[in-house]
């Protein structure tokens, strides 16, 4: 099988059937499968996806027991793919199915492991665009990715890289971080980006902050190293301040201010260490990435 299309479904009851129909028409000339993952949708997405799995022989439908989040739903879907390439696409029709062929052609032509999409004009809400900008700036430093590479959720991944990504068993999967741990053989291709067909984005300030914290504390030692460096610098300045005080150059007030600064820095450092300890504890406690409620497939024998 050439291609697996992974679709995390959340409140997608009104769009998913049309999306599947468009995919079937667009990709009719290649061998492909569709993996639908219902991420605990509060609407009737599960019922609609079940019907699609009965209607189409190339659909695998997985329903999660509760809402685990987009990345967890995606990695669940990737664990059930069979294609030489897997493409991840949302259920909101902002990425037309025809654009998948651009990603596939780019990967095959240039022998790339991963192909990201990028847009001339993003139709996301301003707040989400701003959050994406911050995340991309941060990941450029943390993952050593090209500065001009936009980490779009609409991307295509080679089977071997998918296999390595699925080795990650922690409860906080961030697909792009896992990709850059495996390969740097990535490319990008310009695609069309449309307005949402239905509803509004499920990304809230709370979710974006949670993503920021997960990336920062789950995939990098940068915060600890920054605090360590600041601690060394401030300790050195404190030492110099003590010498200058003995020489009568300083009065005591600046020393007290420096001690207060060091105390605050210690509290910040303890907070960061607490983040790592908490993440490590939850990872070692076998907190699941996802829990499958049901799985339905109608593949031809």
Residue frames relative to the residue before (quaternion, step in Angstrom):
aa qw qx qy qz dx dy dz
X 1.0000 0.0000 0.0000 0.0000 0.00 0.00 0.00
X 0.4130 -0.7469 0.4688 0.2274 3.56 -0.81 1.00
X 0.8546 0.0800 0.0426 0.5114 3.57 0.71 -1.05
X 0.1270 -0.7378 0.6576 0.0836 3.52 -1.17 0.79
X 0.1810 -0.7741 0.6004 0.0862 3.57 -0.88 0.98
X 0.1302 -0.8040 0.5794 0.0324 3.57 -0.48 1.24
X 0.0176 -0.8087 0.5864 -0.0418 3.57 -0.73 1.12
X 0.2139 -0.7424 0.6194 0.1395 3.60 -0.57 1.12
X 0.1699 -0.8127 0.5547 0.0549 3.57 -0.72 1.07
X 0.1644 0.7541 -0.6236 0.1244 3.55 -0.83 1.05
X 0.8165 -0.0851 -0.0244 0.5704 3.55 -0.51 1.25
X 0.4339 0.7249 -0.4287 0.3200 3.56 1.03 0.82
X 0.2667 0.8116 -0.4913 0.1696 3.59 1.20 0.35
X 0.7142 0.4688 -0.2627 0.4485 3.60 1.01 -0.78
X 0.7685 0.3825 -0.1883 0.4771 3.60 1.15 -0.47
X 0.5969 0.6416 -0.3739 0.3037 3.59 1.02 -0.71
X 0.6351 0.5288 -0.3448 0.4451 3.63 0.99 -0.74
X 0.6603 0.4935 -0.3037 0.4777 3.58 0.97 -0.84
X 0.6304 0.5312 -0.3312 0.4590 3.57 1.01 -0.78
X 0.6530 0.5056 -0.3124 0.4695 3.59 0.92 -0.88
X 0.6434 0.5199 -0.3239 0.4592 3.59 0.95 -0.81
X 0.6559 0.4963 -0.3043 0.4805 3.60 0.98 -0.84
X 0.6354 0.5215 -0.3298 0.4642 3.59 0.97 -0.79
X 0.6506 0.5292 -0.3113 0.4470 3.56 0.93 -0.91
X 0.6809 0.4716 -0.2841 0.4829 3.57 0.98 -0.83
X 0.6961 0.4995 -0.2797 0.4332 3.58 0.86 -0.97
X 0.7828 0.3341 -0.1522 0.5024 3.58 0.96 -0.90
X 0.2994 0.8113 -0.4664 0.1863 3.58 1.25 0.30
X 0.6862 0.5005 -0.2820 0.4462 3.59 1.17 -0.55
X 0.7209 0.3488 -0.2493 0.5446 3.61 1.26 0.04
X 0.5112 -0.6106 0.4926 0.3510 3.57 -1.27 0.29
X 0.1581 0.7964 -0.5633 0.1531 3.57 -0.66 1.10
X 0.1955 -0.7346 0.6338 0.1432 3.49 -1.39 0.30
X 0.2658 -0.7309 0.6014 0.1831 3.54 -1.30 0.33
X 0.1115 -0.7738 0.6215 0.0511 3.56 -0.90 0.97
X 0.1146 -0.7965 0.5933 0.0220 3.56 -0.48 1.25
X 0.0536 -0.7889 0.6120 0.0157 3.58 -0.90 0.93
X 0.2148 -0.7787 0.5808 0.1004 3.56 -0.46 1.23
X 0.1983 -0.8210 0.5307 0.0710 3.56 -0.43 1.27
X 0.7400 -0.4332 0.2344 0.4580 3.56 0.59 1.16
X 0.1411 0.8287 -0.5304 0.1097 3.59 0.99 0.78
X 0.4122 -0.7219 0.4976 0.2478 3.60 -0.95 0.84
X 0.6276 0.4979 -0.3515 0.4844 3.63 1.24 -0.20
X 0.6738 -0.5003 0.3503 0.4158 3.60 -1.19 -0.37
X 0.1639 0.8138 -0.5352 0.1564 3.60 1.06 0.76
X 0.6258 0.5533 -0.3464 0.4269 3.59 0.97 -0.80
X 0.6662 0.4993 -0.3018 0.4647 3.57 0.90 -0.89
X 0.6576 0.5081 -0.3071 0.4638 3.58 0.93 -0.90
X 0.6781 0.4892 -0.2935 0.4634 3.60 0.91 -0.90
X 0.6015 0.5502 -0.3538 0.4586 3.58 1.07 -0.67
X 0.6591 0.5024 -0.3015 0.4716 3.57 0.97 -0.85
X 0.6396 0.5195 -0.3247 0.4643 3.59 1.02 -0.75
X 0.6456 0.5187 -0.3193 0.4607 3.58 1.01 -0.79
X 0.6464 0.4943 -0.3131 0.4897 3.59 1.15 -0.59
X 0.6865 0.5077 -0.2742 0.4425 3.55 1.09 -0.77
X 0.7880 0.2675 -0.1280 0.5395 3.59 0.97 -0.87
X 0.4154 -0.7401 0.4788 0.2247 3.57 -0.87 0.95
X 0.7069 0.4502 -0.2666 0.4760 3.60 1.20 -0.32
X 0.5583 0.5964 -0.3920 0.4230 3.61 1.21 0.42
X 0.1081 -0.7242 0.6766 0.0771 3.51 -1.11 0.87
X 0.0902 -0.8056 0.5851 0.0231 3.56 -0.75 1.04
X 0.0649 -0.7793 0.6232 -0.0117 3.53 -0.86 1.10
X 0.1246 -0.7833 0.6060 0.0608 3.56 -0.86 0.95
X 0.2928 -0.7662 0.5496 0.1584 3.56 -0.74 1.07
X 0.5933 -0.6319 0.3785 0.3247 3.54 -1.09 0.75
X 0.7804 -0.0034 -0.0123 0.6252 3.58 1.21 -0.49
X 0.6392 -0.5025 0.3986 0.4243 3.56 -1.30 -0.07
X 0.1089 -0.8192 0.5628 0.0193 3.58 -0.51 1.23
X 0.5947 -0.5539 0.3783 0.4432 3.61 1.19 -0.32
X 0.6709 -0.5523 0.3283 0.3703 3.54 -1.18 0.68
X 0.6908 0.4873 -0.3079 0.4365 3.63 0.77 -0.94
X 0.6449 0.5113 -0.3203 0.4691 3.57 1.03 -0.75
X 0.6370 0.5145 -0.3211 0.4758 3.58 1.05 -0.77
X 0.6466 0.5225 -0.3183 0.4556 3.59 1.00 -0.82
X 0.6953 0.4609 -0.2984 0.4638 3.59 0.82 -0.92
X 0.5620 0.5601 -0.3805 0.4750 3.58 1.20 -0.48
X 0.6725 0.4961 -0.2895 0.4667 3.57 0.91 -0.94
X 0.6497 0.5228 -0.3186 0.4505 3.58 0.96 -0.86
X 0.6175 0.5548 -0.3363 0.4448 3.58 1.12 -0.63
X 0.7451 0.3763 -0.2083 0.5096 3.59 1.21 -0.38
X 0.4794 0.6706 -0.4422 0.3535 3.61 1.19 0.37
X 0.2268 -0.7761 0.5782 0.1089 3.54 -1.28 0.57
X 0.5510 0.6692 -0.3759 0.3276 3.60 1.21 -0.31
X 0.5953 -0.5468 0.4501 0.3795 3.54 -1.31 0.35
X 0.7556 0.1235 -0.0975 0.6359 3.54 1.27 -0.48
X 0.1623 -0.7552 0.6246 0.1151 3.55 -1.22 0.60
X 0.1266 -0.7752 0.6158 0.0615 3.54 -0.94 0.92
X 0.2389 -0.7590 0.5935 0.1209 3.57 -1.00 0.89
X 0.0763 0.7951 -0.5937 0.0975 3.56 -0.74 1.07
X 0.4604 -0.6853 0.4935 0.2735 3.57 -1.02 0.81
X 0.5356 -0.6495 0.4523 0.2946 3.55 -1.31 0.36
X 0.5815 0.6485 -0.3427 0.3520 3.61 1.26 0.02
X 0.4744 -0.7155 0.4047 0.3150 3.60 1.33 0.14
X 0.4042 0.6962 -0.5069 0.3081 3.62 1.11 0.40
X 0.7117 0.2951 -0.2170 0.5994 3.56 1.28 -0.34
X 0.3418 -0.7535 0.5205 0.2107 3.62 -0.38 1.18
X 0.5734 -0.6196 0.4082 0.3474 3.64 -0.94 0.80
X 0.5955 0.5904 -0.3682 0.4017 3.60 1.07 -0.65
X 0.6130 0.5730 -0.3510 0.4156 3.60 1.14 -0.56
X 0.4944 0.6514 -0.4306 0.3819 3.59 1.23 -0.30
X 0.6390 0.5488 -0.3262 0.4291 3.57 1.00 -0.82
X 0.5983 0.5488 -0.3643 0.4562 3.61 1.11 -0.56
X 0.6590 0.5007 -0.3049 0.4712 3.57 0.95 -0.88
X 0.6657 0.5097 -0.2997 0.4553 3.57 0.93 -0.93
X 0.6569 0.5088 -0.3091 0.4627 3.59 0.93 -0.88
X 0.6409 0.5275 -0.3191 0.4574 3.59 0.99 -0.84
X 0.6708 0.5034 -0.2988 0.4554 3.58 0.92 -0.92
X 0.7000 0.4669 -0.2736 0.4661 3.57 0.90 -0.90
X 0.6671 0.5218 -0.3037 0.4364 3.58 0.93 -0.88
X 0.7996 0.2788 -0.1242 0.5172 3.58 0.92 -0.94
X 0.4079 -0.7457 0.4442 0.2834 3.58 1.32 0.21
X 0.2662 0.7874 -0.5002 0.2428 3.55 0.89 1.03
X 0.4773 -0.6619 0.5012 0.2877 3.55 -1.18 0.59
X 0.7934 0.0520 0.0146 0.6064 3.57 1.04 -0.83
X 0.0725 -0.7679 0.6346 0.0478 3.55 -1.08 0.79
X 0.1943 -0.7739 0.5972 0.0821 3.54 -0.77 1.13
X 0.3762 -0.6816 0.5713 0.2599 3.54 -1.20 0.53
X 0.0115 -0.7662 0.6384 0.0721 3.55 -1.27 0.34
X 0.3320 -0.7770 0.5213 0.1195 3.54 -1.20 0.61
X 0.4468 -0.6461 0.5411 0.3000 3.53 -1.18 0.59
X 0.7983 0.0682 0.0006 0.5984 3.56 1.05 -0.81
X 0.1917 -0.7990 0.5632 0.0878 3.58 -0.34 1.26
X 0.2984 -0.7780 0.5351 0.1393 3.54 -0.96 0.95
X 0.4005 0.7078 -0.4889 0.3156 3.59 1.19 0.38
X 0.6367 -0.5023 0.4257 0.4014 3.53 -1.35 0.28
X 0.6485 -0.5451 0.3653 0.3858 3.58 -1.13 0.69
X 0.6652 0.5176 -0.3222 0.4310 3.59 0.87 -0.92
X 0.6667 0.4838 -0.3129 0.4728 3.58 0.96 -0.82
X 0.6254 0.5291 -0.3434 0.4593 3.60 1.00 -0.74
X 0.6461 0.5113 -0.3147 0.4712 3.57 1.01 -0.83
X 0.6478 0.5129 -0.3138 0.4678 3.58 0.98 -0.83
X 0.6449 0.5205 -0.3128 0.4641 3.57 1.01 -0.84
X 0.6276 0.5379 -0.3327 0.4541 3.57 1.05 -0.79
X 0.6545 0.5054 -0.3125 0.4674 3.59 0.93 -0.88
X 0.6623 0.5109 -0.3042 0.4558 3.58 0.89 -0.97
X 0.6722 0.4966 -0.3093 0.4537 3.59 0.93 -0.84
X 0.6274 0.5170 -0.3386 0.4736 3.59 1.03 -0.72
X 0.6728 0.5056 -0.2913 0.4548 3.55 0.95 -0.91
X 0.7002 0.4738 -0.2817 0.4538 3.59 0.87 -0.93
X 0.5444 0.5935 -0.4060 0.4320 3.59 1.17 -0.43
X 0.7048 0.4407 -0.2565 0.4932 3.57 1.00 -0.81
X 0.7183 0.4793 -0.2621 0.4309 3.57 0.89 -0.94
X 0.8014 0.3011 -0.1289 0.5005 3.60 0.92 -0.92
X 0.3897 -0.7366 0.4686 0.2932 3.58 1.29 0.01
X 0.3059 0.7440 -0.5300 0.2684 3.56 0.92 0.91
X 0.6216 -0.5234 0.3978 0.4259 3.63 -1.14 0.37
X 0.5348 -0.6673 0.4186 0.3059 3.56 -0.89 0.94
X 0.7197 0.4378 -0.2518 0.4764 3.59 1.09 -0.65
X 0.5456 0.6075 -0.4015 0.4148 3.60 1.25 0.20
X 0.2287 -0.7733 0.5811 0.1091 3.56 -0.65 1.16
X 0.3330 -0.7636 0.5221 0.1828 3.57 -0.73 1.07
X 0.0366 -0.8311 0.5538 -0.0345 3.52 0.31 1.30
X 0.5058 -0.6314 0.4881 0.3274 3.58 -1.16 0.57
X 0.6379 0.4800 -0.3137 0.5141 3.58 1.26 -0.41
X 0.2974 0.7551 -0.5175 0.2710 3.56 -0.18 1.31
X 0.3165 -0.7290 0.5810 0.1758 3.52 -1.33 0.40
X 0.1006 -0.8151 0.5705 -0.0091 3.57 -0.88 1.02
X 0.4673 -0.6758 0.5001 0.2736 3.57 -0.98 0.89
X 0.6668 -0.5534 0.3413 0.3643 3.55 -1.14 0.74
X 0.6672 0.5139 -0.3167 0.4363 3.60 0.87 -0.92
X 0.6543 0.4902 -0.3115 0.4844 3.59 1.05 -0.72
X 0.5967 0.5524 -0.3492 0.4657 3.59 1.06 -0.74
X 0.6446 0.5346 -0.3129 0.4480 3.55 0.94 -0.92
X 0.6843 0.4735 -0.2898 0.4728 3.60 0.92 -0.86
X 0.6114 0.5529 -0.3431 0.4504 3.59 1.03 -0.77
X 0.6934 0.4990 -0.2723 0.4428 3.55 0.95 -0.93
X 0.5034 0.6222 -0.4362 0.4114 3.61 1.27 -0.01
X 0.5722 0.5911 -0.3820 0.4211 3.57 1.19 -0.50
X 0.1206 -0.8301 0.5440 0.0212 3.56 -0.70 1.09
X 0.4624 0.6981 -0.4447 0.3180 3.62 1.22 0.04
X 0.5892 -0.6203 0.4004 0.3282 3.57 -1.23 0.39
X 0.7274 0.4005 -0.2303 0.5074 3.61 1.26 -0.18
X 0.0379 0.8312 -0.5538 0.0316 3.61 0.48 1.09
X 0.0280 -0.7449 0.6661 0.0246 3.54 -1.00 0.89
X 0.4085 -0.7874 0.4017 0.2274 3.53 -0.11 1.39
X 0.6840 0.4991 -0.3024 0.4378 3.59 0.86 -0.91
X 0.6235 0.5193 -0.3423 0.4737 3.60 1.03 -0.70
X 0.6604 0.5008 -0.3044 0.4695 3.58 0.97 -0.84
X 0.6050 0.5541 -0.3528 0.4499 3.60 1.06 -0.71
X 0.7393 0.4257 -0.2446 0.4608 3.58 0.78 -1.01
X 0.5536 0.5477 -0.4077 0.4768 3.57 1.28 -0.03
X 0.7124 0.4594 -0.2335 0.4763 3.57 1.20 -0.59
X 0.8332 -0.0255 0.0947 0.5442 3.58 0.82 -0.98
X 0.2263 -0.7302 0.6223 0.1685 3.52 -1.33 0.43
X 0.4975 0.6544 -0.4157 0.3893 3.56 1.34 0.11
X 0.2996 0.7666 -0.4958 0.2772 3.54 0.51 1.25
X 0.1110 -0.7778 0.6155 0.0624 3.53 -1.27 0.50
X 0.2716 -0.7486 0.5776 0.1795 3.53 -1.31 -0.06
X 0.0836 -0.7834 0.6145 0.0420 3.55 -1.23 0.51
X 0.4778 -0.6765 0.4914 0.2694 3.55 -1.04 0.84
X 0.0042 0.7949 -0.6056 0.0381 3.57 -0.88 1.00
X 0.5657 -0.5803 0.4700 0.3498 3.53 -1.34 0.25
X 0.1102 -0.7759 0.6184 0.0581 3.56 -1.08 0.77
X 0.1628 -0.8195 0.5482 0.0379 3.56 -0.69 1.16
X 0.5968 -0.5089 0.4598 0.4166 3.54 -1.34 0.09
X 0.6256 -0.5389 0.4080 0.3896 3.56 -1.21 0.52
X 0.4614 -0.6834 0.4946 0.2747 3.55 -1.03 0.84
X 0.8030 0.0236 0.0281 0.5949 3.57 1.05 -0.80
X 0.8509 0.2397 -0.1362 0.4472 3.55 -1.27 0.48
X 0.4733 -0.6367 0.5279 0.3032 3.49 -1.36 -0.37
X 0.6564 -0.5177 0.3707 0.4047 3.55 -1.24 0.38
X 0.4064 -0.7121 0.5219 0.2353 3.56 -1.08 0.78
X 0.4978 0.6439 -0.4373 0.3826 3.59 1.28 -0.01
X 0.0705 -0.7889 0.6103 -0.0145 3.54 -0.71 1.17
X 0.6741 -0.4578 0.3560 0.4575 3.62 -1.19 0.22
X 0.6308 0.5452 -0.3322 0.4409 3.58 0.99 -0.80
X 0.6852 0.4784 -0.2898 0.4665 3.59 0.92 -0.90
X 0.6548 0.5094 -0.3209 0.4569 3.58 0.98 -0.79
X 0.6355 0.5080 -0.3250 0.4821 3.58 1.05 -0.74
X 0.6364 0.5249 -0.3222 0.4644 3.58 1.02 -0.83
X 0.6367 0.5142 -0.3242 0.4745 3.59 1.04 -0.78
X 0.6325 0.5365 -0.3207 0.4575 3.58 0.95 -0.91
X 0.6898 0.4772 -0.2758 0.4694 3.59 0.87 -0.98
X 0.6425 0.5311 -0.3262 0.4458 3.59 0.99 -0.80
X 0.6583 0.4966 -0.3063 0.4757 3.59 0.98 -0.86
X 0.6994 0.5019 -0.2753 0.4279 3.53 0.83 -1.07
X 0.7976 0.3106 -0.1498 0.4948 3.58 0.83 -0.97
X 0.6946 0.4937 -0.2815 0.4410 3.58 1.17 -0.42
X 0.8114 0.2485 -0.1012 0.5193 3.58 1.16 -0.55
X 0.7609 0.3152 -0.1881 0.5351 3.59 1.20 0.26
X 0.3217 -0.7178 0.5835 0.2021 3.53 -1.25 0.59
X 0.3332 0.7926 -0.4643 0.2125 3.56 1.31 0.09
X 0.6605 0.5061 -0.3526 0.4281 3.68 0.76 -0.81
X 0.6552 0.5086 -0.3142 0.4617 3.57 0.94 -0.88
X 0.6836 0.4926 -0.2920 0.4525 3.57 0.93 -0.90
X 0.6215 0.5256 -0.3425 0.4692 3.60 1.07 -0.69
X 0.6625 0.4964 -0.3006 0.4736 3.57 0.94 -0.91
X 0.6279 0.5330 -0.3314 0.4603 3.57 1.01 -0.80
X 0.6641 0.5001 -0.3006 0.4675 3.58 0.92 -0.91
X 0.6593 0.4955 -0.3103 0.4728 3.58 0.94 -0.86
X 0.6267 0.5414 -0.3316 0.4518 3.56 1.04 -0.77
X 0.6499 0.5086 -0.3096 0.4723 3.57 0.99 -0.85
X 0.6669 0.5049 -0.3035 0.4562 3.58 0.91 -0.93
X 0.7009 0.4665 -0.2801 0.4611 3.58 0.85 -0.97
X 0.6161 0.5313 -0.3488 0.4653 3.58 1.09 -0.65
X 0.6384 0.5173 -0.3167 0.4739 3.55 1.04 -0.78
X 0.6560 0.4986 -0.3066 0.4765 3.59 0.99 -0.84
X 0.6204 0.5370 -0.3330 0.4647 3.56 1.09 -0.74
X 0.6337 0.5277 -0.3183 0.4676 3.56 1.03 -0.83
X 0.6595 0.4946 -0.3016 0.4790 3.57 0.95 -0.89
X 0.6325 0.5410 -0.3283 0.4466 3.56 1.04 -0.82
X 0.6324 0.5318 -0.3266 0.4588 3.57 1.06 -0.76
X 0.6495 0.5131 -0.3097 0.4680 3.56 0.99 -0.84
X 0.6725 0.4961 -0.2978 0.4615 3.56 0.91 -0.94
X 0.6195 0.5408 -0.3429 0.4540 3.58 1.08 -0.69
X 0.6446 0.5180 -0.3124 0.4675 3.56 1.01 -0.85
X 0.6895 0.4642 -0.2692 0.4864 3.55 1.11 -0.67
X 0.5220 -0.6706 0.3943 0.3498 3.57 1.31 -0.03
X 0.4490 0.6938 -0.4562 0.3300 3.56 1.21 0.24
X 0.7558 0.2867 -0.1555 0.5678 3.58 1.09 -0.79
X 0.3408 -0.6290 0.6324 0.2972 3.49 -1.39 0.24
X 0.6907 -0.5147 0.3139 0.3993 3.61 -1.23 0.14
X 0.5470 0.6649 -0.4031 0.3101 3.63 1.03 -0.63
X 0.6662 0.4855 -0.3374 0.4546 3.65 0.80 -0.77
X 0.6076 0.5537 -0.3619 0.4395 3.59 1.08 -0.63
X 0.6455 0.5142 -0.3183 0.4665 3.54 0.98 -0.88
X 0.6379 0.5189 -0.3265 0.4661 3.57 1.02 -0.78
X 0.6529 0.5146 -0.3117 0.4602 3.57 1.00 -0.81
X 0.6296 0.5232 -0.3268 0.4723 3.56 1.06 -0.82
X 0.6394 0.5173 -0.3240 0.4675 3.58 1.00 -0.81
X 0.6388 0.5232 -0.3243 0.4615 3.57 1.02 -0.80
X 0.6559 0.5037 -0.3091 0.4697 3.56 0.96 -0.86
X 0.6259 0.5347 -0.3385 0.4559 3.58 1.06 -0.75
X 0.6543 0.5005 -0.3095 0.4749 3.55 0.97 -0.83
X 0.6397 0.5268 -0.3226 0.4574 3.56 1.02 -0.82
X 0.6278 0.5360 -0.3348 0.4544 3.58 1.03 -0.75
X 0.6466 0.5146 -0.3180 0.4648 3.56 0.98 -0.84
X 0.6400 0.5109 -0.3243 0.4735 3.59 0.98 -0.86
X 0.6553 0.5230 -0.3074 0.4500 3.55 0.96 -0.91
X 0.6488 0.5063 -0.3135 0.4738 3.56 1.00 -0.82
X 0.6272 0.5386 -0.3353 0.4518 3.57 1.08 -0.71
X 0.6604 0.4955 -0.3047 0.4749 3.56 0.98 -0.85
X 0.6320 0.5141 -0.3300 0.4768 3.58 0.97 -0.83
X 0.6271 0.5421 -0.3303 0.4515 3.55 1.05 -0.78
X 0.6140 0.5442 -0.3442 0.4564 3.59 1.06 -0.74
X 0.6802 0.4847 -0.2915 0.4663 3.57 0.89 -0.93
X 0.6452 0.5194 -0.3222 0.4584 3.57 0.94 -0.88
X 0.6633 0.5070 -0.3046 0.4585 3.57 0.96 -0.90
X 0.6523 0.4999 -0.3170 0.4733 3.59 0.94 -0.87
X 0.6577 0.5125 -0.3087 0.4576 3.57 0.95 -0.88
X 0.6419 0.5278 -0.3221 0.4535 3.55 0.98 -0.84
X 0.6900 0.4788 -0.2888 0.4596 3.58 0.87 -0.97
X 0.6304 0.5242 -0.3343 0.4648 3.56 1.10 -0.71
X 0.7120 0.4512 -0.2562 0.4732 3.58 0.87 -0.92
X 0.6401 0.5318 -0.3354 0.4415 3.60 1.18 -0.39
X 0.4680 -0.7203 0.4087 0.3085 3.56 1.35 0.25
X 0.1838 0.7638 -0.5831 0.2068 3.58 0.96 0.83
X 0.4062 -0.7637 0.4369 0.2467 3.63 -0.56 1.07
X 0.5217 -0.6006 0.5036 0.3369 3.54 -1.23 0.58
X 0.7739 -0.0951 0.1179 0.6150 3.52 1.06 -0.86
X 0.1962 -0.7433 0.6229 0.1446 3.55 -1.29 0.38
X 0.3081 -0.7768 0.5240 0.1649 3.57 -0.57 1.15
X 0.3069 -0.7469 0.5685 0.1575 3.53 -0.83 1.07
X 0.7768 -0.1507 0.1263 0.5983 3.57 0.94 -0.90
X 0.1397 -0.7682 0.6189 0.0848 3.55 -1.25 0.46
X 0.0281 -0.8027 0.5951 -0.0274 3.55 -0.84 0.99
X 0.0888 0.7698 -0.6289 0.0634 3.54 -0.95 0.90
X 0.1811 -0.7851 0.5884 0.0686 3.54 -1.09 0.83
X 0.2003 0.8222 -0.5131 0.1438 3.56 1.17 0.62
X 0.5158 -0.6363 0.4812 0.3122 3.50 -1.07 0.81
X 0.4359 -0.7031 0.5004 0.2554 3.56 -0.94 0.86
